[in-house]
Amino acid sequence: MKQMRSGRHVGLVGLVLAAGWGAGCGRPAEPTEAAVPPPVAEVSAEVAAEVAAPVVPEEAPHMRAAHPLLASGVLTYARLAALPPGVLLQAEGVRVTAADLEADWQQAPPNMRAQLEKNRLLLLEQRATESLLRRAAHGAGPGTADDDMLQGFIQQLTAQADVSEAEIKAFHDENLDMVGGSPWEQVAPRIRQHLLQQKQQQVVMEYIRNLGQNQVIAVAADWVAEQAAA
C-alpha cells in the first residue's frame, strides 16, 4: 500500500497546525512541505498578561467580508481596525508585530524568502494560529500553554472524531491503485488512521477558523490593504 500522508509534521499538534495555515481560496501558493519556515515561538506569559483585548467598533468589517480571497484560517473573522504603529494583529493575550514577522521571515530558508515576502499574510496567520491556540489551551488567566497542554487541548477537541467501517470500505474501493489491490481487511488499519487524521484536521481547522467569532481578533487595516495590493 502506498504511503498516505495528510500532514507534514509527526504528531497531532503539528499535523493540525500545518493543515490550518494558508488554505484560503485565491491565496498565492504556499511554500512546499520541505521549505515551510520553522514553528514560531509563542508569546511569553509575561507578554500575554499585558496584552488586552482590542477595542474594535461594531461596524468594523471582518476579513471574510473585506478581503474574501485573503481570509482563511484564524484570520477569517478577524476585524480590520486601526492598531498601534508596528502592531499587525492583537487579541486578548496575543500580539503580533511587524518585527515578529520579520524575524519569522529571516528564519525561512533563503530560497523561500522571495515567495514569503509576497505573502506575509501567511506568516501572520501561522504565528497568530499557534499563539491563539496556546492561549485557548491555557484557559482563563494570563499565560500560554506549553506543548503538553496544547497536545491535550487538541486531543479534547478531536475526541469525537471517528471513522466507520463503511467509510474505510468506501475509501478502499475508490482507491484500489493506492492500496495496491490489497484486500480491505489487510489495509483497513492504515486507511482508518489516514481518514481519522483528516477528520481531526477538519475539526481543529474549523475551530481555528471560528476563533474570531468567539473573541475579538483585530488586524491592522492599513497593513492588510498593502498586502492585498501587492
Secondary structure, DSSP 8 states (H G I E B T S, - for coil): -----S-SSSSHHHHHHHHTSS--TT------GGG---------HHHHHH-------TT--BHHHH-TTT--GGGTT-EEE---TTEEEEETTEEEEHHHHHHHHHHS-GGGHHHHHT-HHHHHHHHHHHHHHHHHHH-SSS----HHHHHHHHHHHTTT----HHHHHHHHHHTTTTTTT--HHHHHHHHHHHHHHHHHHHHHHHHHHTHHHHS--EEEHHHHHHHHH-
